[in-house]
């Protein structure tokens, strides 16, 4: 039951972030649900590989290059997913930051965050 709640919270965070960031379009709640699954799969598979490959530049930038990787992964998800579009790279970076904050806040409010 906890995983279902986390899935719904992720979809809600996607809808909220798309509402707050101009240039991001999520057509429906179903699109947000499937986007939450897609982003989860991308974060499990591609993100660790990219973080290892870009470790030297990530060390030089004190971890700030991770924001660039997150933006690129959001753009990749928008190219795969119908009903989800992002107008540009910097919009995708902003969307990833707002999405992280919204997910954290919603998980804390609904008590799904482990202490």
Backbone as numpy.savetxt, mean C-alpha at the origin, in Angstrom:
# Nx Ny Nz CAx CAy CAz Cx Cy Cz
-11.04 -15.46 12.00 -11.86 -14.27 12.00 -11.00 -13.01 12.00
-9.84 -13.10 12.65 -8.95 -11.95 12.72 -8.41 -11.57 11.34
-8.13 -12.56 10.50 -7.61 -12.27 9.17 -8.66 -11.58 8.30
-9.92 -11.96 8.48 -11.01 -11.31 7.74 -11.13 -9.84 8.16
-11.01 -9.58 9.46 -11.07 -8.20 9.97 -9.90 -7.38 9.43
-8.71 -7.97 9.41 -7.55 -7.25 8.87 -7.71 -6.97 7.38
-8.31 -7.91 6.65 -8.56 -7.71 5.22 -9.52 -6.55 4.99
-10.60 -6.51 5.78 -11.57 -5.42 5.66 -10.96 -4.08 6.06
-10.11 -4.09 7.09 -9.45 -2.85 7.51 -8.50 -2.37 6.42
-7.78 -3.29 5.78 -6.89 -2.90 4.68 -7.67 -2.28 3.53
-8.80 -2.88 3.19 -9.63 -2.33 2.13 -10.18 -0.96 2.52
-10.58 -0.80 3.76 -11.04 0.50 4.23 -9.95 1.55 4.20
-8.72 1.15 4.55 -7.59 2.08 4.49 -7.30 2.48 3.05
-7.47 1.56 2.11 -7.27 1.87 0.69 -8.30 2.89 0.22
-9.56 2.66 0.58 -10.62 3.60 0.21 -10.36 4.98 0.83
-10.00 5.01 2.11 -9.72 6.28 2.79 -8.54 7.00 2.16
-7.48 6.28 1.87 -6.29 6.89 1.27 -6.59 7.42 -0.14
-7.36 6.67 -0.91 -7.73 7.12 -2.25 -8.60 8.37 -2.18
-9.42 8.48 -1.14 -10.25 9.67 -0.96 -9.39 10.89 -0.62
-8.34 10.68 0.17 -7.51 11.79 0.64 -6.48 12.25 -0.39
-6.03 11.36 -1.26 -4.98 11.69 -2.23 -5.60 11.93 -3.61
-5.52 13.15 -4.13 -6.03 13.37 -5.49 -5.12 12.68 -6.50
-5.73 12.09 -7.50 -4.96 11.38 -8.51 -5.00 9.87 -8.35
-5.66 9.40 -7.29 -5.82 7.97 -7.06 -7.31 7.64 -7.18
-7.62 6.62 -7.97 -9.01 6.24 -8.19 -9.19 4.77 -7.84
-10.10 4.50 -6.93 -10.53 3.14 -6.62 -12.03 3.11 -6.91
-12.42 2.26 -7.87 -13.80 2.31 -8.36 -14.83 1.82 -7.36
-14.53 0.77 -6.59 -15.53 0.22 -5.69 -14.86 -0.43 -4.49
-15.69 -0.83 -3.54 -15.15 -1.51 -2.36 -14.61 -2.88 -2.74
-15.22 -3.54 -3.72 -14.72 -4.84 -4.20 -13.33 -4.68 -4.80
-13.12 -3.60 -5.52 -11.80 -3.33 -6.07 -10.79 -3.14 -4.94
-11.20 -2.43 -3.88 -10.31 -2.23 -2.74 -9.99 -3.55 -2.04
-10.99 -4.44 -1.95 -10.73 -5.76 -1.34 -9.70 -6.55 -2.14
-9.86 -6.58 -3.46 -8.91 -7.31 -4.30 -7.56 -6.62 -4.34
-7.56 -5.31 -4.26 -6.29 -4.57 -4.22 -5.54 -4.86 -2.93
-6.26 -5.02 -1.82 -5.62 -5.38 -0.56 -4.93 -6.74 -0.67
-5.58 -7.68 -1.35 -4.97 -9.00 -1.57 -3.75 -8.87 -2.46
-3.88 -8.11 -3.55 -2.76 -7.94 -4.49 -1.57 -7.26 -3.82
-1.82 -6.20 -3.07 -0.72 -5.52 -2.38 -0.08 -6.41 -1.34
-0.88 -7.23 -0.67 -0.31 -8.19 0.27 0.60 -9.19 -0.42
0.18 -9.70 -1.56 1.01 -10.64 -2.31 2.28 -9.98 -2.84
2.16 -8.76 -3.31 3.33 -8.03 -3.79 4.31 -7.78 -2.64
3.78 -7.39 -1.48 4.64 -7.12 -0.33 5.31 -8.38 0.21
4.68 -9.52 0.01 5.28 -10.78 0.47 6.35 -11.27 -0.51
6.12 -11.08 -1.81 7.02 -11.67 -2.80 8.06 -10.70 -3.33
7.64 -9.59 -3.91 8.56 -8.69 -4.60 9.32 -7.74 -3.68
8.66 -7.23 -2.65 9.29 -6.21 -1.82 10.57 -6.69 -1.13
10.61 -7.89 -0.54 11.87 -8.32 0.08 13.01 -8.46 -0.92
12.70 -8.92 -2.12 13.72 -9.06 -3.15 14.27 -7.68 -3.54
13.36 -6.72 -3.73 13.79 -5.37 -4.10 14.57 -4.70 -2.97
14.18 -4.95 -1.73 14.91 -4.35 -0.61 16.32 -4.91 -0.51
16.50 -6.19 -0.77 17.83 -6.79 -0.73 18.68 -6.26 -1.89
18.08 -6.18 -3.08 18.84 -5.69 -4.23 19.25 -4.23 -4.11
18.45 -3.45 -3.42 18.75 -2.02 -3.28 19.31 -1.68 -1.90
19.84 -2.66 -1.21 20.36 -2.43 0.14 21.44 -1.36 0.20
22.42 -1.34 -0.72 23.44 -0.28 -0.62 22.87 1.14 -0.72
21.96 1.36 -1.67 21.37 2.71 -1.79 20.44 3.00 -0.62
19.81 1.97 -0.09 18.95 2.15 1.08 19.78 2.55 2.30
20.97 1.98 2.44 21.84 2.36 3.54 22.32 3.79 3.36
22.69 4.16 2.14 23.16 5.52 1.88 22.09 6.57 2.15
20.85 6.23 1.87 19.76 7.20 2.07 19.08 7.04 3.42
19.67 6.21 4.28 19.14 5.96 5.63 17.70 5.43 5.59
17.41 4.59 4.61 16.12 3.94 4.51 15.07 4.70 3.72
15.38 5.91 3.30 14.39 6.70 2.57 14.08 6.15 1.18
15.00 5.36 0.63 14.76 4.77 -0.69 13.60 3.77 -0.64
13.25 3.31 0.55 12.11 2.40 0.69 10.82 3.06 0.23
10.71 4.39 0.41 9.53 5.10 -0.08 9.44 5.02 -1.61
10.58 5.07 -2.27 10.62 4.96 -3.73 10.18 3.56 -4.16
10.65 2.55 -3.44 10.26 1.17 -3.74 8.76 0.99 -3.54
8.23 1.54 -2.45 6.78 1.43 -2.19 5.98 2.11 -3.30
6.42 3.27 -3.75 5.74 3.95 -4.85 5.77 3.14 -6.13
6.90 2.53 -6.41 7.01 1.70 -7.61 6.10 0.48 -7.52
5.98 -0.10 -6.34 5.10 -1.26 -6.17 3.62 -0.87 -6.29
3.27 0.31 -5.84 1.90 0.81 -6.01 1.61 1.02 -7.49
2.57 1.59 -8.23 2.39 1.76 -9.68 2.27 0.41 -10.37
3.05 -0.56 -9.93 2.97 -1.90 -10.50 1.58 -2.50 -10.25
1.07 -2.33 -9.04 -0.27 -2.84 -8.72 -1.34 -2.14 -9.56
-1.17 -0.85 -9.82 -2.17 -0.13 -10.62 -2.12 -0.57 -12.08
-0.97 -1.05 -12.54 -0.90 -1.53 -13.92 -1.54 -2.91 -14.07
-1.60 -3.67 -12.99 -2.19 -5.00 -13.02 -3.70 -4.95 -12.76
-4.10 -4.12 -11.81 -5.47 -4.13 -11.29 -6.39 -3.22 -12.09
-7.49 -3.78 -12.58 -8.53 -2.97 -13.21 -9.35 -2.29 -12.12
-9.71 -1.05 -12.34 -10.51 -0.32 -11.37 -9.67 0.45 -10.36
-8.35 0.37 -10.47 -7.45 1.11 -9.59 -6.44 1.83 -10.47
-6.39 3.14 -10.34 -5.43 3.89 -11.15 -4.76 4.96 -10.30
-3.50 5.20 -10.65 -2.69 6.22 -9.99 -2.13 7.10 -11.10
-2.21 8.42 -10.91 -1.86 9.33 -11.99 -0.37 9.53 -12.19
0.46 9.18 -11.23 1.90 9.38 -11.41 2.70 8.75 -10.29
4.02 8.81 -10.45 4.92 8.17 -9.50 4.86 8.83 -8.13
4.92 10.16 -8.09 4.92 10.84 -6.79 3.57 10.73 -6.10
2.52 10.63 -6.88 1.19 10.38 -6.30 1.19 8.99 -5.66
1.82 8.01 -6.32 1.90 6.66 -5.77 2.72 6.64 -4.49
3.79 7.42 -4.43 4.58 7.50 -3.20 3.76 8.12 -2.06
3.04 9.19 -2.36 2.17 9.80 -1.35 1.07 8.87 -0.91
0.49 8.14 -1.87 -0.55 7.17 -1.55 -0.02 6.09 -0.62
1.20 5.62 -0.87 1.76 4.56 -0.01 2.00 5.07 1.41
2.41 6.32 1.55 2.62 6.89 2.89 1.29 7.03 3.62
0.30 7.60 2.95 -1.02 7.78 3.58 -1.66 6.43 3.88
-1.47 5.45 2.99 -2.01 4.11 3.21 -1.39 3.46 4.43
-0.10 3.63 4.62 0.56 3.08 5.81 0.02 3.70 7.09
-0.13 5.01 7.08 -0.65 5.71 8.26 -2.10 5.31 8.53
-2.92 5.26 7.49 -4.33 4.89 7.66 -4.46 3.45 8.15
-3.65 2.55 7.63 -3.69 1.15 8.08 -3.30 1.04 9.55
-2.27 1.77 9.93 -1.84 1.74 11.33 -2.94 2.26 12.26
-3.52 3.39 11.89 -4.56 3.99 12.75 -5.78 3.07 12.84
-6.23 2.55 11.71 -7.42 1.68 11.72 -7.15 0.38 12.47
-5.96 -0.20 12.32 -5.63 -1.41 13.06 -5.55 -1.15 14.55
-5.07 0.03 14.93 -5.02 0.38 16.36 -6.42 0.61 16.91
-7.27 1.30 16.16 -8.63 1.58 16.63 -9.44 0.29 16.79
-9.31 -0.61 15.83 -10.10 -1.84 15.87 -9.41 -2.97 16.63
-8.26 -2.70 17.20 -7.61 -3.65 18.09 -6.99 -4.86 17.43
-6.62 -4.77 16.16 -5.99 -5.91 15.52 -4.47 -5.83 15.56
-3.93 -4.74 16.13 -2.48 -4.56 16.23 -2.01 -5.27 17.50
-0.98 -6.10 17.35 -0.38 -6.78 18.50 0.58 -5.83 19.19
0.60 -5.83 20.51 1.51 -4.97 21.27 2.88 -5.54 21.34
